[in-house]
Amino acid sequence: MKLKNFFKKFRSKAKEFFSDEYGGNLIEYALLVGFALFIFFIIIGVVTSMLDWTVGLSNDFFDLFR
């Protein structure tokens, strides 16, 4: 009987969460996660380009002595 009450309560809370008139919770979380991923990939791209630049400079430096 407790399990049935749990599912009933869970269903009502989920229904309340998804049918929010303001659309805040789910949309805000999705936008925050998307923005965080966007910023993360920009930072990763900048760091990898800096690493490629330093490797290129070191290769050019060592090519002077060959």
Distance bins in CASP14 RR format, pairs under 12 A and 6 or more apart:
PFRMAT RR
TARGET T0000
AUTHOR 0000-0000-0000
RMODE 2
METHOD distances of the structure
MODEL  1
1 7 0 0 0 0 0 1 0 0 0 0 0
1 8 0 0 0 0 0 1 0 0 0 0 0
2 8 0 0 0 0 0 1 0 0 0 0 0
2 9 0 0 0 0 0 1 0 0 0 0 0
3 9 0 0 0 0 0 1 0 0 0 0 0
3 10 0 0 0 0 0 1 0 0 0 0 0
4 10 0 0 0 0 0 1 0 0 0 0 0
4 11 0 0 0 0 0 1 0 0 0 0 0
5 11 0 0 0 0 0 1 0 0 0 0 0
5 12 0 0 0 0 0 1 0 0 0 0 0
6 12 0 0 0 0 0 1 0 0 0 0 0
6 13 0 0 0 0 0 1 0 0 0 0 0
7 13 0 0 0 0 0 1 0 0 0 0 0
7 14 0 0 0 0 0 1 0 0 0 0 0
8 14 0 0 0 0 0 1 0 0 0 0 0
8 15 0 0 0 0 0 1 0 0 0 0 0
9 15 0 0 0 0 0 1 0 0 0 0 0
9 16 0 0 0 0 0 1 0 0 0 0 0
10 16 0 0 0 0 0 1 0 0 0 0 0
10 17 0 0 0 0 0 1 0 0 0 0 0
11 17 0 0 0 0 0 1 0 0 0 0 0
11 18 0 0 0 0 0 1 0 0 0 0 0
11 19 0 0 0 0 0 1 0 0 0 0 0
12 18 0 0 0 0 0 1 0 0 0 0 0
12 19 0 0 0 0 0 1 0 0 0 0 0
13 19 0 0 0 0 0 1 0 0 0 0 0
13 20 0 0 0 0 0 1 0 0 0 0 0
13 25 0 0 0 0 0 1 0 0 0 0 0
14 20 0 0 0 0 0 1 0 0 0 0 0
14 25 0 0 0 0 0 1 0 0 0 0 0
14 26 0 0 0 0 0 1 0 0 0 0 0
16 23 0 0 0 0 0 1 0 0 0 0 0
16 25 0 0 0 0 1 0 0 0 0 0 0
16 26 0 0 0 0 0 1 0 0 0 0 0
17 23 0 0 0 0 1 0 0 0 0 0 0
17 24 0 0 0 0 1 0 0 0 0 0 0
17 25 1 0 0 1 0 0 0 0 0 0 0
17 26 1 0 0 1 0 0 0 0 0 0 0
17 27 0 0 0 0 0 1 0 0 0 0 0
17 29 0 0 0 0 0 1 0 0 0 0 0
18 24 0 0 0 0 0 1 0 0 0 0 0
18 25 0 0 0 0 1 0 0 0 0 0 0
18 26 1 0 0 1 0 0 0 0 0 0 0
18 27 0 0 0 0 0 1 0 0 0 0 0
19 25 0 0 0 0 0 1 0 0 0 0 0
19 26 0 0 0 0 0 1 0 0 0 0 0
20 26 1 0 0 1 0 0 0 0 0 0 0
20 27 0 0 0 0 1 0 0 0 0 0 0
20 28 0 0 0 0 0 1 0 0 0 0 0
20 29 0 0 0 0 0 1 0 0 0 0 0
22 28 0 0 0 0 1 0 0 0 0 0 0
23 29 0 0 0 0 0 1 0 0 0 0 0
23 30 0 0 0 0 0 1 0 0 0 0 0
23 31 0 0 0 0 0 1 0 0 0 0 0
24 30 0 0 0 0 1 0 0 0 0 0 0
24 31 0 0 0 0 1 0 0 0 0 0 0
24 32 0 0 0 0 0 1 0 0 0 0 0
25 31 0 0 0 0 0 1 0 0 0 0 0
25 32 0 0 0 0 0 1 0 0 0 0 0
26 32 0 0 0 0 0 1 0 0 0 0 0
26 33 0 0 0 0 0 1 0 0 0 0 0
27 33 0 0 0 0 0 1 0 0 0 0 0
27 34 0 0 0 0 0 1 0 0 0 0 0
28 34 0 0 0 0 0 1 0 0 0 0 0
28 35 0 0 0 0 0 1 0 0 0 0 0
29 35 0 0 0 0 0 1 0 0 0 0 0
29 36 0 0 0 0 0 1 0 0 0 0 0
30 36 0 0 0 0 0 1 0 0 0 0 0
30 37 0 0 0 0 0 1 0 0 0 0 0
31 37 0 0 0 0 0 1 0 0 0 0 0
31 38 0 0 0 0 0 1 0 0 0 0 0
32 38 0 0 0 0 0 1 0 0 0 0 0
32 39 0 0 0 0 0 1 0 0 0 0 0
33 39 0 0 0 0 0 1 0 0 0 0 0
33 40 0 0 0 0 0 1 0 0 0 0 0
34 40 0 0 0 0 1 0 0 0 0 0 0
34 41 0 0 0 0 0 1 0 0 0 0 0
35 41 0 0 0 0 0 1 0 0 0 0 0
35 42 0 0 0 0 0 1 0 0 0 0 0
36 42 0 0 0 0 0 1 0 0 0 0 0
36 43 0 0 0 0 0 1 0 0 0 0 0
37 43 0 0 0 0 0 1 0 0 0 0 0
37 44 0 0 0 0 0 1 0 0 0 0 0
38 44 0 0 0 0 0 1 0 0 0 0 0
38 45 0 0 0 0 0 1 0 0 0 0 0
39 45 0 0 0 0 0 1 0 0 0 0 0
39 46 0 0 0 0 0 1 0 0 0 0 0
40 46 0 0 0 0 0 1 0 0 0 0 0
40 47 0 0 0 0 0 1 0 0 0 0 0
41 47 0 0 0 0 0 1 0 0 0 0 0
41 48 0 0 0 0 0 1 0 0 0 0 0
42 48 0 0 0 0 0 1 0 0 0 0 0
42 49 0 0 0 0 0 1 0 0 0 0 0
43 49 0 0 0 0 0 1 0 0 0 0 0
43 50 0 0 0 0 0 1 0 0 0 0 0
44 50 0 0 0 0 0 1 0 0 0 0 0
44 51 0 0 0 0 0 1 0 0 0 0 0
45 51 0 0 0 0 1 0 0 0 0 0 0
45 52 0 0 0 0 1 0 0 0 0 0 0
45 53 0 0 0 0 0 1 0 0 0 0 0
46 52 0 0 0 0 0 1 0 0 0 0 0
46 53 0 0 0 0 0 1 0 0 0 0 0
47 53 0 0 0 0 0 1 0 0 0 0 0
47 54 0 0 0 0 0 1 0 0 0 0 0
48 54 0 0 0 0 0 1 0 0 0 0 0
48 55 0 0 0 0 0 1 0 0 0 0 0
49 55 0 0 0 0 0 1 0 0 0 0 0
49 56 0 0 0 0 0 1 0 0 0 0 0
50 56 0 0 0 0 0 1 0 0 0 0 0
50 57 0 0 0 0 0 1 0 0 0 0 0
51 57 0 0 0 0 0 1 0 0 0 0 0
51 58 0 0 0 0 0 1 0 0 0 0 0
52 58 0 0 0 0 0 1 0 0 0 0 0
52 59 0 0 0 0 0 1 0 0 0 0 0
53 59 0 0 0 0 0 1 0 0 0 0 0
53 60 0 0 0 0 0 1 0 0 0 0 0
54 60 0 0 0 0 0 1 0 0 0 0 0
54 61 0 0 0 0 0 1 0 0 0 0 0
55 61 0 0 0 0 0 1 0 0 0 0 0
55 62 0 0 0 0 0 1 0 0 0 0 0
56 62 0 0 0 0 1 0 0 0 0 0 0
56 63 0 0 0 0 1 0 0 0 0 0 0
57 63 0 0 0 0 0 1 0 0 0 0 0
57 64 0 0 0 0 0 1 0 0 0 0 0
58 64 0 0 0 0 0 1 0 0 0 0 0
58 65 0 0 0 0 0 1 0 0 0 0 0
59 65 0 0 0 0 0 1 0 0 0 0 0
59 66 0 0 0 0 0 1 0 0 0 0 0
60 66 0 0 0 0 0 1 0 0 0 0 0
END
